[in-house]
Each structure stands twice: as C-alpha cells, then as structure tokens.
Amino acid sequence: MQLFKRSDKAEAAPQIPVIDPSVVLLGGQAVKVRKVTIGQWRELYSVVGTLPQMLLSVVTAPADSRVSYLLAVMESAIDDVVNVVAVLTDLEPAWIDENVSPDELMAYFVAVARVNDFGGLLKNVQGALKLTQTLDKAADAVMSAE
C-alpha cells in the first residue's frame, strides 16, 4: 500500500516578485529613487519656497512626532512638494497632482531620504557647525590673550 503518491502534475511554487527597495510606485508608475545630484539640488532651489526649512523641522523633530510634522509640511507646502517630486522623477507636476496620493508622496520622500542619507548629512552639518563654533571660541581666546 502506497501512502504518498507521486504526481506528474506537481504544481510549481508560486513566484514571489522581488521588490526593489529603490523603486517606489507613484500613481501606479514605478519610479527609481536615485541620489540627488548637485545639478538637481540647484534646480530644486528654483522650485521650492519654504520647503527646505519645513523639511529641516521634520528631520530635527523628535522621532515620535516626525509623522505629524511631515503631514503639516505636506499640507502647507503641497505645491512645493509636487514640484520637488517633478524635478526628482521627471514626471509632470500636473500628472502628479492627478495621479499620486499623499501616502505615495510620503513613501517617495522616505525612500529619497534613505537613499541620500539625509540624516548623515544633517549630522555632518551639525558637526561642522560645532567645529566652527569651537574654532571661533579658540580664536577669540587667542585674540583676548594678546
């Protein structure tokens, strides 16, 4: 008596799609998240108003408050957000307005921040500012001693 029967019709295991962490869906379109180049930084400055200061407030906010800060930024600067995404993705702002949801925009910004290590950039800037302050104090001390 055979307990287990071998079938010639064995089904193949379903293929699980590989998810690329550097790809985000915006309006159903897959968008590759890339490093922001110096040229894109220059272009970004021409399309944003107060967004950089607002994003800095998000990055420096307490970890448990960052989501609420980000939502406030998106509400008050949605046009800037759309323009930034347009520059970084080469998508048209009007298409973004009509097809992309706020949660997709947030996922895109999180991916951009991760790929570009904005947290590390901020730490380096803060370190440079502290170094400058230390050097200024040392220079003041030298000047006072003379």
C-alpha positions as CSV (number, residue, x, y, z in Angstrom):
1,M,0.0,0.0,0.0
2,Q,1.4,3.4,-1.1
3,L,0.7,6.3,1.3
4,F,2.2,9.0,-0.8
5,K,1.6,9.1,-4.5
6,R,4.0,11.0,-6.7
7,S,2.1,13.2,-9.2
8,D,3.4,14.1,-12.5
9,K,1.2,17.2,-12.3
10,A,3.1,18.7,-9.3
11,E,2.5,22.4,-9.2
12,A,5.4,24.7,-9.2
13,A,5.7,27.1,-6.2
14,P,4.2,30.5,-7.0
15,Q,6.8,33.0,-7.9
16,I,7.1,35.8,-5.4
17,P,8.0,39.1,-7.0
18,V,11.3,40.6,-5.9
19,I,10.7,44.0,-4.5
20,D,13.4,46.6,-5.3
21,P,13.8,48.9,-2.3
22,S,14.9,51.7,-4.5
23,V,11.7,51.7,-6.6
24,V,8.5,53.4,-5.4
25,L,5.1,53.4,-7.0
26,L,3.7,56.9,-7.8
27,G,0.3,56.9,-9.3
28,G,0.8,53.2,-10.4
29,Q,4.1,54.0,-12.1
30,A,7.3,52.5,-10.8
31,V,9.9,55.3,-10.1
32,K,13.5,54.6,-9.4
33,V,14.8,56.5,-6.3
34,R,18.2,57.9,-7.1
35,K,20.9,60.0,-5.4
36,V,20.1,63.7,-5.7
37,T,22.9,65.3,-7.8
38,I,24.3,68.8,-7.3
39,G,22.5,69.9,-10.5
40,Q,19.2,68.6,-9.1
41,W,19.9,70.5,-5.8
42,R,20.3,73.7,-7.9
43,E,17.1,73.0,-9.8
44,L,15.3,72.2,-6.5
45,Y,16.2,75.6,-5.1
46,S,14.4,77.3,-8.0
47,V,11.1,75.4,-7.4
48,V,10.8,75.5,-3.7
49,G,9.7,78.2,-1.3
50,T,9.8,77.4,2.4
51,L,10.0,73.6,1.9
52,P,13.7,73.2,3.0
53,Q,13.1,74.9,6.3
54,M,10.0,72.9,6.8
55,L,11.7,69.6,6.0
56,L,14.5,70.5,8.4
57,S,11.9,70.9,11.1
58,V,10.7,67.3,10.2
59,V,14.2,65.9,10.3
60,T,15.1,67.6,13.6
61,A,11.7,66.8,15.3
62,P,11.5,64.2,18.0
63,A,11.2,60.7,16.4
64,D,7.7,60.1,17.7
65,S,6.5,63.5,16.2
66,R,8.0,63.3,12.7
67,V,4.9,62.0,11.0
68,S,2.7,64.8,12.3
69,Y,5.4,67.3,11.3
70,L,5.6,65.8,7.8
71,L,1.8,65.9,7.4
72,A,1.8,69.6,8.4
73,V,4.6,70.3,5.9
74,M,2.7,68.5,3.1
75,E,-0.5,70.4,3.9
76,S,1.1,73.8,3.9
77,A,3.6,73.3,1.0
78,I,1.9,70.8,-1.3
79,D,2.8,72.8,-4.4
80,D,6.5,72.8,-3.4
81,V,6.3,69.0,-2.7
82,V,4.8,68.3,-6.1
83,N,7.5,70.5,-7.8
84,V,10.3,68.7,-5.9
85,V,8.9,65.3,-6.9
86,A,8.6,66.5,-10.5
87,V,12.3,67.6,-10.6
88,L,13.5,64.3,-9.0
89,T,11.4,62.0,-11.1
90,D,11.0,63.8,-14.4
91,L,7.2,63.4,-14.1
92,E,4.9,66.4,-14.9
93,P,3.5,68.3,-12.0
94,A,0.0,68.1,-13.4
95,W,0.3,64.3,-13.7
96,I,1.5,64.1,-10.1
97,D,-1.5,66.2,-9.0
98,E,-4.0,64.0,-10.8
99,N,-2.4,60.5,-10.1
100,V,-0.3,60.4,-7.0
101,S,-1.7,60.0,-3.5
102,P,-0.3,61.7,-0.3
103,D,0.8,58.3,1.1
104,E,2.8,57.6,-2.1
105,L,4.4,61.0,-1.9
106,M,5.4,60.3,1.7
107,A,6.8,56.9,0.8
108,Y,8.8,58.5,-2.0
109,F,10.3,61.1,0.3
110,V,11.2,58.5,2.9
111,A,12.9,56.5,0.1
112,V,14.8,59.6,-1.2
113,A,15.9,60.4,2.4
114,R,17.1,56.8,2.9
115,V,19.0,56.6,-0.4
116,N,20.6,60.0,0.1
117,D,21.4,59.5,3.8
118,F,20.0,62.9,4.7
119,G,20.2,62.0,8.4
120,G,24.0,61.5,8.0
121,L,24.2,64.8,6.0
122,L,22.5,66.7,8.8
123,K,24.8,65.1,11.4
124,N,27.8,66.2,9.3
125,V,26.5,69.7,9.0
126,Q,25.8,69.9,12.7
127,G,29.4,68.6,13.4
128,A,30.8,71.2,11.1
129,L,28.9,74.0,12.8
130,K,30.1,72.8,16.2
131,L,33.7,72.7,14.9
132,T,33.2,76.3,13.6
133,Q,32.0,77.4,17.0
134,T,34.9,75.8,18.7
135,L,37.4,77.4,16.3
136,D,35.7,80.8,16.8
137,K,36.0,80.4,20.6
138,A,39.6,79.5,20.3
139,A,40.3,82.5,18.0
140,D,38.5,84.7,20.5
141,A,40.6,83.3,23.3
142,V,43.8,83.9,21.3
143,M,42.8,87.5,20.5
144,S,41.9,88.2,24.1
145,A,45.3,86.9,25.3
146,E,47.2,89.2,23.1
